[in-house]
Amino acid sequence: MAWFRAGSNLAKLAVRRSLSQGRSYASRTQIVAPRTRFFHSTAFTSKAQTAPTPRAVPLSKLTDNFLDGTSSVYLEELQRSWEADPNSVDESWDNFFRNFVGQASTSPGISGQTIQESMRLLLLVRAYQVNGHMKAKLDPLELEARQIPDDLDPNFHGFTDADLDREFFIGVWRMAGFLSENRPVQTLRSILTRLEQAYCGTIGYEYMHIADREKCNWLRDKIETPTPPQYNKERKKVILDRLIWSTQFENFLATKWTTAKRFGLEGAETLIPGMKEMFDRSADLGVESIVIGMPHRGRLNVLGNVVRKPLQQIFSEFSGGTKPVDEAGLYTGTGDVKYHLGTSYDRPTRGGKRIHLSLVANPSHLEAVDPVVVGKTRAKQYYSNDTDRTKNMGVLIHGDGSFAGQGVVYETLHLSGLPNYTTGGTIHIVVNNQVAFTTDPRAGRSSQYCTDVAKALDAPIFHVNADDMESVVRVCELAAEWRQTFHADVVVDLVCYRRFGHNEIDEPSFTQPKMYKVIRQHPSALEIYQKKLLESGEVEQEAIKNMNEKVLNILNKEFAESKDYVPQKRDWLSSHWAGFKSPEQLSRIRNTGVKPEILKNVGKAITTLPEDFKAHRAVKRIYEQRSQMIENGEGIDWAVGEALAFATLLVEGNHVRLSGQDVERGTFSHRHAVIHDQESGQKYCPLAHVVMNQNKEMFTVSNSSLSEFGVLGFELGYSMENPNSLVLWEAQFGDFANGAQVIFDQFLSSGESKWLRQTGLCVLLPHGYDGQGPEHSSARLERFLQMSGDNPYVIPEMDPTLRKQIQECNWQVVNVTTPANYFHVLRRQINRDFRKPLIVMSPKNLLRHPECRSNLEEFDDVKGHPGFDKQGTRFKRLIKDQYLHADREDGVRRLVLCSGKIYYELSENRKKSNTTDVAICRVEQLCPFPYDLIQRELQRYPNAEIVWCQEEPMNMGAYSYIAPRLCTAMKALGRGNMDDIKYAGRLPSAATATGFYQAHVKEQAELVQKALQPEPINYPQ
């Protein structure tokens, strides 16, 4: 494109020269780009508030010699040089002169065409390609006439009315569309007519920001067709039928439930036929499954007309009958409002194929579902071996205000080209109401269009007037073709309006009186399209009447039958994993130990590097030490314990995926899952070579973009697709999870209860107080515990053969202290018949702590080895005191309960002081609370003072969660009440930790000393 830009610059300079010499636009005093405009705004901005428009520098002030009236001389000299020796000029000029002179000698109609006119003509064509959308008729309400850029006027380029019927040569330029060899000679009038049709109709194309010429040429071939595209009569009838369904559905709901919130699609009804045509075209191009994410506006219409959720069920939900009938083992959860629910369906297409559609349930938090959909799509691609990413596709529907305003939109877009996150392109549809709730675009964004954020990805953007039904279909089909051709994101901006307010009982004219005065008089898209077809004679009035009556009859029939509708299990659990248990069905507890020979074999695989691989010497030494750990069976550290868990799950046929910021090496340089050759730069991942012919994605470890909200949402969606996978997200530091709070609150902690969708996602949050200040000490453990759904005053059934405690809780929160226990808790995620999220307060300084080691015997399933109890080898929810106390120890004066790394400091100080009458137990699983094991320890130490010790301030950490549950366990044994639980830890604080290292050391020493002091501890100080 360099040659074309050079030519364009020459033409621009020539235009400026001609203007300075008094041609058609001599009266213009400035040549400026149009200022930013919006489709609609009722806000008045005074001149004093408007930023001044930059003025062009007068030509007389420019000092570039090339502008001193010599450009034509330069071009003539260039042509003479070419005529003497074509090799003496640049290849681009050679091509230009070769075509220009060749055509001029054979076509008398263009014999008077000058080189400057050729360049100006090319610049005029380019102006339409770049700025034609600014002249397009995009706003169905026509509320504001946008300023048309100067360069769309032929006079700006030096052409007059006298030139309209002259023939001009415009090819060949290694381009497509108008600049192709198909029609090299055309009149200026025909060129302008087709440019207006292509770029300034009811579709506005933005694609010239894309640097790839192949992609631009592909789009030009689709846009700059010799004649505007047309649909045949039968196709138009199909489109009309789909628009009738969309419109009548909303009208029917409005008639039957006049005061109900439904967030209807009135004003954007063409979305439904557009989506259907998009999906039909996608299926023709090889797509077999589509995952959809969308906000609440139009959701019911999409559910009923696109995804084919039974209309009886939708109508029943409006009457409040959403809860299924009682059935053995049926978990109904708490449910959610009708416009948040999702479903899935296999839908036939117009082309005779079938396509699986799934609409993901999501909360009212706008755009939060975006990364979830993309992650679920990526998982579908893995499990269907869709390596070229053409069979599974994501479609996201957005609002105009949220697409521009919500940061997670960019976080999700930013994932689209990353190797371990790409899905081969997502289609984005923006339902552009031209108002966000009550906020005008002028107050809601700084950019001209709400879609401008997508330009960062070189995504084409198709703006379309939603009142033009066939144009909507056109761009929806084009979006599907783009996605399947280039495997990249694309945006459809459906410029529409909202016939009612934010919801049906809202009054929009409070804030947009001008807009809603127009809307009240504006015909619907269906009325417009019916009128168009009647005027063209393609459909008769009787046929339209019959189509409307047919749809209305079906709606009435479904409504009548909805009164007796009883939701069935399959409706609520349509994507329930076969064989997996609900919270109300007992699931057998399985052991997580592994045969010693398997541990040895996989241990060797994950600690061996290729002989010719030149690893960093420090990394090589680490792997040599790991190999010794496996060989000797002693001193297994945290990283090796984790790798053994991953490797053994892989051997058992499970998929393992770990992502997050810097996870390949690990924030604390402990994991080294991916090793770099110090000479060639090649990478090697030992865990990718555990089994023979291992799928390259079977084990995936990937550094992510610097995003929490987007990446955690992606991994959540990924984990929901298939239960036979361990999906983990690791935060760089635990408090970084703050940036993803919406995912924790709205999806992870409550998704199963609201939407009956299980996930086994594991979240690793580095946590621990070691003097690194308030930002890198706490993972905010208290927040996760506070969101836990277990009752603190009721002890559930704890018999191992009957226990459903974890199943009935919304997630698990652990603070593990040994590599072996970490190994077992990861394996436990897969080795059971249900899935629950797992929140791990992962360690920092324990990664290399000399005492934080496990022997290989603790990982195996051999009877008699450490870790093997009467049930077998499995995760220890509580680790008893290491002094091997008897079942009853009357002489122990204090029982200290703690969790996490503080145990090692307590143990070290107890050893130093030679204290023998204090027992220390580690609560490894905080939620759900291990009542049975806590009561076992309370009975073991009948005379002991009970202390909870933690590093965090009293208003943080586990204290507020542990205390009432510990009290419940004590009361059941007659061991006292809340006043008998003593606290050893930091005092309440606004900040999580001090920023002064010496203060940290002093505080840490004091809380450890307090927990072990010989005197009784005063409550609550």
DOKOL-10955 format. One record per residue (C-alpha): x, y negated, z negated; residue in three letters. Coordinates in steps of 0.5 Angstrom, whole numbers, plus 500, padded with zeros to 3 digits. Layout:
<sites>
XYZAla/...
</sites>
This chain:
<sites>
500500500Met/506495499Ala/506494507Trp/498492506Phe/499488500Arg/505484504Ala/500483510Gly/495481505Ser/499475502Asn/501473509Leu/494472511Ala/492468504Lys/498464506Leu/495463513Ala/489461510Val/491456505Arg/495453511Arg/489452515Ser/485449509Leu/490444508Ser/490442516Gln/482440515Gly/479447518Arg/472449516Ser/473449508Tyr/477443508Ala/472439503Ser/474445498Arg/478442492Thr/479449489Gln/480456491Ile/478460484Val/476467482Ala/469467480Pro/468466472Arg/466472468Thr/458473469Arg/453477466Phe/446480468Phe/442477463His/443472457Ser/437468454Thr/443464450Ala/444457452Phe/451455452Thr/453448453Ser/458445457Lys/462443451Ala/462450449Gln/464453456Thr/472454457Ala/475450462Pro/475453469Thr/483453471Pro/484449477Arg/489451483Ala/495448484Val/495443490Pro/498445496Leu/502439497Ser/505441490Lys/508448492Leu/515448494Thr/515455497Asp/518454504Asn/514459507Phe/508455506Leu/511449510Asp/507450516Gly/512455519Thr/508462517Ser/506462525Ser/513461527Val/515466523Tyr/510471525Leu/512470533Glu/519471531Glu/517477528Leu/513479534Gln/519477539Arg/524481535Ser/519487535Trp/518487543Glu/526487543Ala/527492539Asp/521496535Pro/526499530Asn/529491528Ser/522490524Val/519494518Asp/515500520Glu/509497517Ser/510491522Trp/512496528Asp/505500527Asn/501493527Phe/504490533Phe/504497536Arg/496497535Asn/495490536Phe/499489543Val/496496545Gly/489494544Gln/490487547Ala/492489553Ser/486494554Thr/481490551Ser/479483554Pro/474482549Gly/479481544Ile/485478548Ser/484471544Gly/485475538Gln/491472534Thr/495475529Ile/493471523Gln/486472525Glu/487480524Ser/490478518Met/484474516Arg/479479518Leu/483485514Leu/483480508Leu/475479509Leu/474487509Val/478487503Arg/474482499Ala/468486500Tyr/471492498Gln/474488492Val/468483490Asn/462486494Gly/459488487His/459481485Met/454479491Lys/450486490Ala/443486488Lys/444490481Leu/439486476Asp/432489477Pro/429483473Leu/433478478Glu/434474471Leu/440470473Glu/443469480Ala/451471479Arg/456466482Gln/458469489Ile/466469490Pro/469465495Asp/472470499Asp/466473501Leu/464467505Asp/467468513Pro/469461513Asn/473462507Phe/478466512His/477461517Gly/472464521Phe/466460524Thr/459462527Asp/462461534Ala/466468532Asp/460472530Leu/459475537Asp/467476538Arg/470483538Glu/476484533Phe/481490533Phe/481492526Ile/484499526Gly/489503525Val/491502518Trp/492509515Arg/486507511Met/479510511Ala/472506513Gly/472500516Phe/480500517Leu/480507520Ser/481509528Glu/473511528Asn/471504531Arg/477500532Pro/474494536Val/467491533Gln/464484533Thr/465480527Leu/457480526Arg/457488526Ser/462488521Ile/459483516Leu/452486517Thr/455493515Arg/459490510Leu/453487507Glu/449493507Gln/455498504Ala/457493498Tyr/452488497Cys/445492497Gly/443495491Thr/449499489Ile/456495487Gly/462499488Tyr/468498484Glu/474502486Tyr/479498488Met/483498482His/485505483Ile/492506485Ala/491512489Asp/490511496Arg/487518498Glu/482517492Lys/480510495Cys/480512502Asn/475518500Trp/471513497Leu/471509503Arg/469514507Asp/463515503Lys/461508502Ile/463505509Glu/459510513Thr/457507520Pro/450507518Thr/446507511Pro/445514509Pro/438516509Gln/434522506Tyr/429526510Asn/422526508Lys/422533504Glu/427530500Arg/424524498Lys/418528496Lys/422532491Val/425525489Ile/418522488Leu/415528484Asp/421528479Arg/420521478Leu/412522477Ile/414527472Trp/419522468Ser/414516468Thr/408521466Gln/412524461Phe/413517457Glu/406515459Asn/403521456Phe/407520449Leu/405513449Ala/398515450Thr/397520444Lys/402517439Trp/401510440Thr/405508433Thr/410513433Ala/418512434Lys/420516441Arg/425511444Phe/422512451Gly/425511457Leu/420506460Glu/424501465Gly/430507466Ala/425512469Glu/430513475Thr/435516470Leu/431523470Ile/431524478Pro/438522478Gly/440527473Met/437532476Lys/439531483Glu/446530480Met/446537477Phe/443540483Asp/449537487Arg/454539482Ser/451546482Ala/452546490Asp/459544489Leu/461550484Gly/459548477Val/455553473Glu/455550466Ser/454542464Ile/454540456Val/450533455Ile/451528450Gly/447522449Met/443517445Pro/436517442His/433513448Arg/430517453Gly/433524449Arg/426527449Leu/425526457Asn/431529458Val/430535453Leu/423536457Gly/424534464Asn/432536465Val/434541460Val/427544460Arg/425544452Lys/418547452Pro/413541452Leu/409545447Gln/415544442Gln/416537443Ile/409535442Phe/408540436Ser/414536433Glu/410529434Phe/405532430Ser/410534424Gly/410541425Gly/418542426Thr/419547421Lys/419555423Pro/415560419Val/418564414Asp/422570416Glu/427574412Ala/434572413Gly/431565417Leu/435559415Tyr/431553417Thr/436547414Gly/433540412Thr/432539420Gly/432532423Asp/428527427Val/426530434Lys/430525438Tyr/437527435His/435535436Leu/439539442Gly/437545446Thr/440549452Ser/437552458Tyr/438556464Asp/435551469Arg/434553477Pro/437548482Thr/434545488Arg/439549492Gly/437556489Gly/442557484Lys/442557476Arg/446552472Ile/446552464His/445546461Leu/446544453Ser/444538450Leu/448537444Val/445535437Ala/448528435Asn/446523429Pro/444516431Ser/451513430His/452511437Leu/457515442Glu/460519436Ala/458525440Val/462523446Asp/469527444Pro/464533441Val/461534448Val/468534451Val/471539446Gly/465543447Lys/466543455Thr/474544454Arg/472551450Ala/467553455Lys/473552460Gln/478557456Tyr/473562454Tyr/470563462Ser/477562464Asn/475556468Asp/483554469Thr/481549475Asp/476546471Arg/470546476Thr/465551473Lys/464547466Asn/463540466Met/461534461Gly/456529462Val/455523457Leu/450518457Ile/451511454His/448505452Gly/451498455Asp/452495448Gly/455502445Ser/459503451Phe/463496451Ala/463496443Gly/464503440Gln/472504440Gly/471512440Val/469511447Val/476509449Tyr/479514445Glu/474519448Thr/476516455Leu/484516453His/483524452Leu/481525459Ser/488526462Gly/492529457Leu/494536458Pro/491540452Asn/484535452Tyr/483534459Thr/476537462Thr/477536469Gly/473529469Gly/467527465Thr/461524468Ile/459518465His/452515466Ile/450508462Val/443506461Val/444499462Asn/438495458Asn/442489459Gln/441488452Val/443491445Ala/438492440Phe/437484440Thr/444482442Thr/445479449Asp/451481453Pro/454474452Arg/455476445Ala/456483445Gly/462484450Arg/468479453Ser/468483459Ser/464482466Gln/461489466Tyr/460493460Cys/463499464Thr/470495464Asp/473499459Val/473505464Ala/478501469Lys/484503464Ala/483510467Leu/482508474Asp/475511474Ala/471509480Pro/464505477Ile/458505481Phe/453500479His/446501481Val/439497481Asn/435502477Ala/429500481Asp/432503487Asp/430510486Met/434513492Glu/440509491Ser/440512484Val/440519487Val/446517492Arg/450514486Val/449520482Cys/450525488Glu/457521489Leu/459522482Ala/458529482Ala/462530489Glu/468525486Trp/468529479Arg/469536483Gln/474533488Thr/478529484Phe/477532477His/477525474Ala/472521470Asp/467517474Val/462512471Val/455510474Val/452504471Asp/444504471Leu/442497471Val/435497468Cys/431494463Tyr/427496456Arg/420495457Arg/419495450Phe/423493444Gly/429498441His/423502439Asn/416502441Glu/414498435Ile/419493435Asp/417486438Glu/423484443Pro/420477445Ser/423475438Phe/430474441Thr/429475449Gln/423471450Pro/425470458Lys/427477459Met/420480456Tyr/416475460Lys/419477466Val/418485464Ile/411484462Arg/409482470Gln/415487473His/412494476Pro/415500474Ser/420504478Ala/415509480Leu/410504483Glu/416501487Ile/418507490Tyr/410510491Gln/409503495Lys/416504499Lys/414511501Leu/407509503Leu/409503507Glu/414507511Ser/408513512Gly/412518509Glu/407520504Val/400519504Glu/396516498Gln/392522497Glu/399526496Ala/401521491Ile/394522487Lys/395530487Asn/402530485Met/400525479Asn/394529477Glu/398536477Lys/403533472Val/398530468Leu/394536468Asn/400540466Ile/402535460Leu/394536457Asn/395543458Lys/401543454Glu/399538449Phe/392543447Ala/397549446Glu/402545442Ser/396545436Lys/397552435Asp/405552437Tyr/409556431Val/416555432Pro/420561433Gln/427563430Lys/430563438Arg/428556438Asp/432553432Trp/438558433Leu/438558441Ser/445558441Ser/446562434His/452567435Trp/450574436Ala/451578429Gly/453572425Phe/449571419Lys/445565416Ser/446562409Pro/440566407Glu/443573410Gln/448576405Leu/455577409Ser/460582407Arg/467580404Ile/473582407Arg/480583406Asn/485579409Thr/491583408Gly/495586414Val/499592415Lys/506591413Pro/509594420Glu/505589423Ile/507583419Leu/514585421Lys/513586428Asn/510579429Val/515576424Gly/520578429Lys/516575435Ala/515568431Ile/523567429Thr/526570435Thr/529565440Leu/531566448Pro/538568448Glu/540562453Asp/535557449Phe/540551447Lys/536549441Ala/538543436His/543546431Arg/538544425Ala/532548428Val/536554430Lys/539554423Arg/531554421Ile/529559425Tyr/535564423Glu/533563416Gln/526564417Arg/528571421Ser/532573414Gln/526571410Met/522576414Ile/528581414Glu/528581407Asn/521580405Gly/523575400Glu/522567400Gly/517566405Ile/516558405Asp/510554407Trp/511554415Ala/512561416Val/506563412Gly/502559416Glu/506562423Ala/504569420Leu/497567419Ala/496565426Phe/500571429Ala/496576426Thr/490573428Leu/493573435Leu/494580435Val/487581433Glu/485578439Gly/483571436Asn/484564439His/488559435Val/488552437Arg/492547432Leu/492539434Ser/493533431Gly/498527431Gln/505530431Asp/503537429Val/508541434Glu/514539430Arg/510537424Gly/510530420Thr/515533415Phe/519536420Ser/517543417His/513547423Arg/517546429His/512550433Ala/515548439Val/522547440Ile/526543445His/532545449Asp/537540448Gln/540540455Glu/535542460Ser/529539455Gly/525545456Gln/520547451Lys/519554448Tyr/513556443Cys/515563439Pro/507563438Leu/505563445Ala/509570446His/506574440Val/503579445Val/504582451Met/502578457Asn/499573452Gln/494568455Asn/498561455Lys/492558452Glu/491563447Met/495560442Phe/495552443Thr/499547439Val/499540441Ser/500533439Asn/494529440Ser/494521442Ser/494517436Leu/487518435Ser/483521429Glu/475520431Phe/476522438Gly/481528437Val/477531430Leu/471530434Gly/474534440Phe/476539436Glu/469540432Leu/466541439Gly/471546441Tyr/470550435Ser/463550436Met/463554442Glu/465561440Asn/466564433Pro/472568435Asn/477562434Ser/481558429Leu/481551431Val/485546426Leu/486539426Trp/492536422Glu/492529420Ala/499526420Gln/497524413Phe/491525409Gly/488518408Asp/488518416Phe/482522416Ala/479515414Asn/479513421Gly/474519423Ala/469519417Gln/463519422Val/465526424Ile/466528417Phe/459525414Asp/455526420Gln/457532423Phe/462537419Leu/459536412Ser/451536415Ser/451539422Gly/449546419Glu/443544415Ser/441539420Lys/442542427Trp/443550425Leu/450550428Arg/456553425Gln/463551425Thr/469554422Gly/473548424Leu/479547419Cys/482540417Val/489540414Leu/490533410Leu/497532407Pro/496530400His/500529394Gly/503524389Tyr/510523390Asp/512516390Gly/510514397Gln/505508396Gly/497508396Pro/497509403Glu/500516404His/499519397Ser/491521397Ser/487525402Ala/481522398Arg/479529396Leu/474526392Glu/470524398Arg/470531401Phe/468534394Leu/462528393Gln/459531400Met/459538397Ser/452541397Gly/452545391Asp/448544385Asn/453543379Pro/448545374Tyr/446552376Val/451558376Ile/449562383Pro/450569384Glu/457571383Met/457579383Asp/462580389Pro/457585392Thr/451580392Leu/455573392Arg/453568398Lys/456562394Gln/460560400Ile/455561405Gln/450557401Glu/455551401Cys/456546406Asn/463547407Trp/470549403Gln/475545400Val/481548397Val/488545394Asn/493551395Val/499552392Thr/503558395Thr/504560402Pro/501567401Ala/494564399Asn/495559405Tyr/496565409Phe/489568406His/485562406Val/486561414Leu/485569415Arg/479568411Arg/476563416Gln/475569421Ile/475575417Asn/467574415Arg/461574419Asp/459567418Phe/463560419Arg/464554415Lys/468548415Pro/475549411Leu/478542408Ile/485543406Val/489539401Met/495541405Ser/502540401Pro/508535403Lys/514536398Asn/511543397Leu/513545404Leu/521546401Arg/520546394His/524552391Pro/519555387Glu/513555392Cys/515561396Arg/512568397Ser/514575398Asn/512579404Leu/508584399Glu/503578398Glu/501578405Phe/500586406Asp/494590404Asp/498596400Val/495598394Lys/500596388Gly/503590391His/502583388Pro/496580391Gly/492587391Phe/487587386Asp/481592385Lys/477589392Gln/484589396Gly/488583398Thr/485577399Arg/485569398Phe/485568391Lys/480562389Arg/484561382Leu/491564380Ile/491565373Lys/497564368Asp/504567371Gln/506569364Tyr/502575365Leu/497574359His/492580356Ala/485580357Asp/484576351Arg/489571348Glu/487568341Asp/494565340Gly/493560346Val/491553344Arg/490550350Arg/488552357Leu/490547363Val/486547369Leu/489544375Cys/490544383Ser/495543388Gly/502541387Lys/502538380Ile/502545377Tyr/509546379Tyr/511540375Glu/507542369Leu/510549370Ser/517546370Glu/516542364Asn/513548360Arg/519552361Lys/524546359Lys/520545353Ser/519553351Asn/512552350Thr/508559350Thr/502557347Asp/499553353Val/496557359Ala/496554366Ile/491556371Cys/490553378Arg/484552381Val/485554389Glu/478553391Gln/475547388Leu/468548392Cys/464552392Pro/466552384Phe/469559382Pro/465560376Tyr/466567375Asp/474566375Leu/473560371Ile/469564366Gln/474570366Arg/479565364Glu/475561358Leu/474568355Gln/481570356Arg/483564351Tyr/477563346Pro/481558342Asn/484554347Ala/482547348Glu/480546355Ile/484540359Val/483538367Trp/490535369Cys/490531376Gln/495527379Glu/490522382Glu/486516378Pro/480518374Met/475515379Asn/479519384Met/481527385Gly/477533383Ala/475530376Tyr/468528377Ser/466534381Tyr/470539377Ile/467536370Ala/460538370Pro/461545373Arg/466546368Leu/461544363Cys/456549366Thr/460554366Ala/462553358Met/455552356Lys/453559359Ala/459562354Leu/457557348Gly/464554349Arg/462547348Gly/459541353Asn/462535357Met/465532351Asp/470538350Asp/473537357Ile/479533356Lys/482529361Tyr/490528363Ala/491524369Gly/492517371Arg/487512369Leu/481509374Pro/484505379Ser/482501385Ala/488503389Ala/490510390Thr/497510388Ala/502505386Thr/507502391Gly/513502386Phe/517508385Tyr/519507378Gln/512506376Ala/510512380His/515516376Val/513513369Lys/506515370Glu/507522373Gln/511524367Ala/506521362Glu/500525365Leu/505531365Val/507530358Gln/500529356Lys/497535359Ala/503539355Leu/503535348Gln/502539342Pro/497534339Glu/490535341Pro/488530347Ile/483525345Asn/477524350Tyr/477521355Pro/483517354Gln/
</sites>
